[in-house]
Amino acid sequence: MMRISMKTDYGLIALKHIASQGNGNLINAKEIAQRFNLPPNLLAKILQSLSHSGIIEAQKGSGGGYRMSKSPGDVTLTEIFESIEGPVHMVMCTSAGGCCSVENLCTVKNGLVDLERKFAEFFDSVTLADV
């Protein structure tokens, strides 16, 4: 079964909550962690990744927090996944420089490459607003 990681799950929860604040209102990581019972240190790292990628904006200092830098309808699942996890591939052989011990004999690589492309197209078409 294919699953998104807990990090990505936590990131989606946090993003939906930040987006729900609307009007550029700030919300801090501690509030999100408490509200959804998420590990604060892990959540802070996830929010930092999302901030570095430009999905959210971080404001430091007293009264600081996070707000959306983009409209939820302009943020794709691919952007979110890659911001949190890095490049996402279904199997090793489809990543840059990736290979495995049976790559030269593999009979499923072409099908997996096509399947991965279809997944990528789907995740590119779904936005945070759709989730």
C-alpha positions in Angstrom: 0.0 0.0 0.0 1.3 3.5 -0.8 1.1 6.0 2.0 2.2 9.6 2.5 4.6 9.9 5.4 3.6 11.2 8.8 5.7 14.3 8.2 3.7 15.1 5.1 0.4 14.3 6.9 1.4 16.7 9.7 2.4 19.3 7.0 -1.0 19.0 5.3 -2.8 19.4 8.7 -0.8 22.5 9.5 -1.2 24.0 6.1 -5.0 23.5 6.1 -5.1 25.2 9.5 -2.9 28.1 8.5 -5.0 28.6 5.3 -8.2 28.6 7.4 -7.0 31.6 9.3 -7.5 33.8 6.2 -6.7 37.5 5.7 -3.0 36.9 6.4 -3.5 36.2 10.1 -0.5 34.7 11.8 -0.7 31.4 13.8 2.3 30.0 15.7 3.6 26.5 15.6 2.9 25.9 19.3 -0.8 26.6 18.7 -0.9 24.2 15.8 0.9 21.5 17.7 -1.4 21.8 20.7 -4.6 21.9 18.7 -3.8 18.8 16.6 -1.6 17.0 19.1 1.5 17.1 16.9 5.1 16.8 18.0 6.2 20.4 18.4 9.9 19.9 17.3 8.9 17.9 14.2 6.2 20.4 13.3 8.7 23.2 13.6 11.0 21.5 11.1 8.1 20.9 8.7 7.0 24.5 8.9 10.5 25.6 8.3 10.7 23.5 5.1 7.3 24.9 3.9 8.6 28.4 4.6 11.9 27.8 2.7 9.9 26.6 -0.3 7.7 29.8 -0.3 4.4 28.1 0.5 4.1 29.8 3.8 5.7 32.9 5.3 7.4 33.0 8.7 7.3 36.1 10.8 9.8 35.9 13.7 9.6 37.5 17.1 6.9 38.2 19.7 3.5 37.8 18.1 5.2 36.0 15.1 4.0 32.9 13.4 3.1 31.6 10.0 0.7 32.6 7.2 0.1 31.5 3.7 2.3 33.2 1.0 0.2 31.6 -1.7 -3.4 31.0 -2.2 -4.4 27.4 -1.2 -5.7 27.0 -4.8 -2.2 27.8 -6.1 -0.3 25.2 -4.0 -0.2 21.7 -5.5 0.2 18.5 -3.6 3.5 18.0 -5.5 4.8 21.3 -4.1 3.9 20.3 -0.6 5.3 16.7 -0.9 8.5 17.9 -2.4 8.9 20.7 0.1 8.6 18.3 3.0 10.1 15.1 1.6 12.3 16.2 -1.3 11.8 14.7 -4.8 9.2 11.9 -4.6 9.6 8.7 -6.5 7.7 5.5 -6.2 10.7 3.2 -6.8 14.5 3.8 -6.7 15.0 3.3 -10.4 12.9 6.3 -11.4 15.0 8.8 -9.3 18.0 10.6 -10.8 21.0 8.3 -10.5 18.8 5.6 -9.0 19.3 2.0 -9.7 18.9 -1.4 -8.1 20.6 -4.7 -8.4 18.2 -6.0 -11.0 17.9 -2.8 -13.1 19.4 -4.4 -16.2 17.1 -7.4 -16.0 14.0 -5.5 -14.9 10.8 -6.2 -16.7 8.6 -3.6 -14.9 10.7 -0.4 -15.0 8.9 1.0 -18.0 5.5 0.4 -16.5 6.6 2.0 -13.2 8.0 5.0 -14.9 4.7 5.5 -16.7 2.7 4.9 -13.5 4.9 7.4 -11.6 4.3 10.0 -14.4 0.6 9.6 -14.0 0.8 10.0 -10.2 2.9 13.1 -10.7 0.3 14.5 -13.1 -2.5 13.8 -10.6 -0.6 15.4 -7.7 0.2 18.4 -9.9 -3.6 18.8 -10.5 -4.7 18.7 -6.9 -4.3 21.8 -4.7 -4.3 22.5 -1.0 -7.8 23.9 -1.5 -9.0 20.6 -2.9 -7.9 18.6 0.2 
